[in-house]
Amino acid sequence: VQKLNSDQLQIAIDENPTCTTRELSKTFHVSRHMTIYRGMKRIGKVSKAGKWVPHNLSEINKQQRVTCCVSQRFLELQAPF
């Protein structure tokens, strides 16, 4: 069983952030695209809108999520859906 090299995976993603796990599995000669998915998770990447991006949320992203949730909750209390 071939072990997936995280550094090579990172380079491949940097070169083409829109590639799929199936495409990467062919590139790295691994039989299952889940191997690629786990490798992506290990290097901190997730697929969003067809592009591999860092999974980290900035403080602004976190605050935006809180603000959105509070707003939705307030609206629900004022006029239930």
NUFI-754663 format. One line per 4 residues: number of its first residue (from 1); their letters; for each residue x, y, z of N, C-alpha, C. Coordinates in nm, 2 decimals. Example, Ala and Ser with C-alpha at 12.3 -4.5 7.8 and 13.67 -1.06 7.14 Angstrom:
<atoms>
1> AS> 1.32,-0.57,0.78,1.23,-0.45,0.78,1.32,-0.33,0.78 | 1.28,-0.22,0.71,1.37,-0.11,0.71,1.29,0.00,0.79
</atoms>
This chain:
<atoms>
1> VQKL> 0.09,-0.12,0.00,0.00,0.00,0.00,0.09,0.12,0.00 | 0.06,0.21,-0.10,0.14,0.33,-0.11,0.09,0.44,-0.01 | 0.19,0.50,0.07,0.15,0.60,0.16,0.15,0.74,0.09 | 0.04,0.82,0.11,0.02,0.94,0.05,0.12,1.05,0.11
5> NSDQ> 0.19,1.12,0.03,0.29,1.22,0.07,0.21,1.35,0.09 | 0.20,1.40,0.21,0.12,1.53,0.23,0.18,1.65,0.16 | 0.32,1.65,0.16,0.38,1.77,0.09,0.35,1.77,-0.06 | 0.35,1.65,-0.12,0.32,1.64,-0.26,0.17,1.68,-0.29
9> LQIA> 0.09,1.63,-0.20,-0.05,1.66,-0.21,-0.08,1.81,-0.20 | -0.01,1.88,-0.10,-0.02,2.02,-0.09,0.02,2.10,-0.21 | 0.13,2.05,-0.27,0.18,2.11,-0.40,0.08,2.10,-0.51 | 0.02,1.98,-0.52,-0.08,1.95,-0.62,-0.20,2.04,-0.61
13> IDEN> -0.24,2.06,-0.48,-0.36,2.15,-0.45,-0.33,2.29,-0.48 | -0.21,2.34,-0.45,-0.16,2.47,-0.47,-0.16,2.50,-0.62 | -0.12,2.40,-0.70,-0.12,2.42,-0.85,-0.26,2.42,-0.91 | -0.35,2.34,-0.85,-0.49,2.33,-0.91,-0.59,2.31,-0.79
17> PTCT> -0.63,2.42,-0.73,-0.73,2.40,-0.62,-0.86,2.35,-0.66 | -0.89,2.34,-0.78,-1.03,2.29,-0.83,-1.03,2.14,-0.86 | -0.92,2.07,-0.85,-0.91,1.93,-0.88,-1.00,1.85,-0.78 | -1.04,1.73,-0.83,-1.13,1.65,-0.75,-1.05,1.54,-0.68
21> TREL> -1.11,1.47,-0.58,-1.04,1.36,-0.52,-1.01,1.25,-0.61 | -1.10,1.23,-0.71,-1.08,1.12,-0.81,-0.97,1.15,-0.90 | -0.96,1.28,-0.94,-0.84,1.32,-1.03,-0.71,1.30,-0.95 | -0.71,1.34,-0.82,-0.59,1.33,-0.74,-0.55,1.18,-0.72
25> SKTF> -0.66,1.10,-0.70,-0.63,0.96,-0.68,-0.56,0.90,-0.80 | -0.59,0.94,-0.92,-0.52,0.89,-1.04,-0.38,0.95,-1.05 | -0.37,1.08,-1.01,-0.23,1.14,-1.01,-0.14,1.07,-0.92 | -0.19,1.04,-0.80,-0.10,0.97,-0.69,-0.11,0.82,-0.70
29> HVSR> -0.18,0.77,-0.79,-0.19,0.62,-0.81,-0.23,0.55,-0.68 | -0.34,0.61,-0.62,-0.40,0.54,-0.51,-0.54,0.49,-0.56 | -0.58,0.38,-0.51,-0.70,0.32,-0.57,-0.83,0.38,-0.52 | -0.83,0.45,-0.41,-0.95,0.50,-0.35,-0.94,0.65,-0.33
33> HMTI> -1.05,0.73,-0.38,-1.04,0.87,-0.36,-1.06,0.91,-0.21 | -1.11,0.82,-0.13,-1.12,0.85,0.01,-0.98,0.86,0.07 | -0.88,0.80,0.02,-0.74,0.82,0.07,-0.70,0.96,0.05 | -0.74,1.02,-0.07,-0.71,1.16,-0.10,-0.79,1.25,0.00
37> YRGM> -0.91,1.22,0.02,-1.00,1.30,0.11,-0.94,1.30,0.25 | -0.89,1.19,0.30,-0.83,1.18,0.43,-0.70,1.26,0.43 | -0.62,1.26,0.32,-0.50,1.33,0.31,-0.53,1.48,0.31 | -0.64,1.52,0.25,-0.67,1.66,0.25,-0.71,1.71,0.39
41> KRIG> -0.79,1.63,0.45,-0.83,1.66,0.59,-0.70,1.67,0.68 | -0.60,1.59,0.66,-0.48,1.59,0.74,-0.40,1.72,0.72 | -0.41,1.77,0.59,-0.33,1.90,0.57,-0.42,2.02,0.59 | -0.54,2.00,0.64,-0.63,2.11,0.68,-0.71,2.17,0.57
45> KVSK> -0.74,2.09,0.47,-0.82,2.15,0.35,-0.96,2.08,0.35 | -1.05,2.16,0.30,-1.19,2.11,0.28,-1.23,2.16,0.14 | -1.33,2.10,0.08,-1.38,2.14,-0.05,-1.50,2.23,-0.03 | -1.49,2.35,-0.08,-1.60,2.45,-0.08,-1.62,2.50,-0.22
49> AGKW> -1.74,2.48,-0.27,-1.78,2.53,-0.40,-1.69,2.48,-0.51 | -1.64,2.35,-0.49,-1.56,2.29,-0.60,-1.41,2.34,-0.59 | -1.37,2.39,-0.48,-1.23,2.44,-0.46,-1.18,2.40,-0.32 | -1.06,2.35,-0.32,-1.00,2.31,-0.19,-0.95,2.44,-0.12
53> VPHN> -0.99,2.46,0.00,-0.95,2.58,0.08,-0.92,2.54,0.22 | -0.84,2.63,0.29,-0.81,2.60,0.43,-0.94,2.59,0.51 | -0.94,2.50,0.61,-1.05,2.48,0.69,-1.06,2.58,0.81 | -0.96,2.66,0.83,-0.96,2.76,0.94,-1.06,2.87,0.92
57> LSEI> -1.12,2.91,1.03,-1.21,3.03,1.02,-1.14,3.14,1.09 | -1.14,3.26,1.03,-1.08,3.38,1.09,-1.18,3.43,1.20 | -1.13,3.52,1.28,-1.21,3.58,1.38,-1.33,3.65,1.32 | -1.31,3.71,1.21,-1.42,3.78,1.14,-1.53,3.68,1.10
61> NKQQ> -1.48,3.56,1.04,-1.58,3.46,1.00,-1.66,3.41,1.12 | -1.59,3.39,1.23,-1.66,3.34,1.35,-1.76,3.44,1.39 | -1.73,3.57,1.40,-1.82,3.67,1.44,-1.94,3.68,1.35 | -1.91,3.67,1.22,-2.02,3.67,1.12,-2.12,3.56,1.14
65> RVTC> -2.07,3.44,1.18,-2.16,3.33,1.20,-2.25,3.35,1.33 | -2.18,3.41,1.43,-2.26,3.44,1.55,-2.36,3.55,1.53 | -2.33,3.65,1.45,-2.42,3.76,1.42,-2.54,3.71,1.34 | -2.51,3.62,1.25,-2.62,3.56,1.17,-2.71,3.48,1.25
69> CVSQ> -2.66,3.40,1.34,-2.74,3.31,1.43,-2.82,3.40,1.52 | -2.76,3.50,1.58,-2.84,3.59,1.67,-2.95,3.66,1.60 | -2.92,3.70,1.48,-3.03,3.77,1.40,-3.14,3.68,1.37 | -3.11,3.56,1.32,-3.21,3.46,1.29,-3.30,3.42,1.42
73> RFLE> -3.23,3.41,1.53,-3.30,3.38,1.65,-3.39,3.49,1.69 | -3.35,3.62,1.68,-3.43,3.74,1.71,-3.55,3.74,1.62 | -3.53,3.72,1.49,-3.64,3.72,1.40,-3.75,3.61,1.43 | -3.70,3.49,1.47,-3.78,3.38,1.51,-3.87,3.42,1.63
77> LQAP> -3.81,3.49,1.73,-3.88,3.53,1.85,-3.98,3.64,1.82 | -3.95,3.72,1.72,-4.05,3.83,1.68,-4.16,3.78,1.60 | -4.14,3.70,1.51,-4.24,3.64,1.42,-4.20,3.50,1.38 | -4.25,3.40,1.45,-4.22,3.26,1.43,-4.24,3.23,1.28
81> F> -4.16,3.15,1.23,-4.17,3.11,1.08,-4.29,3.03,1.06
</atoms>
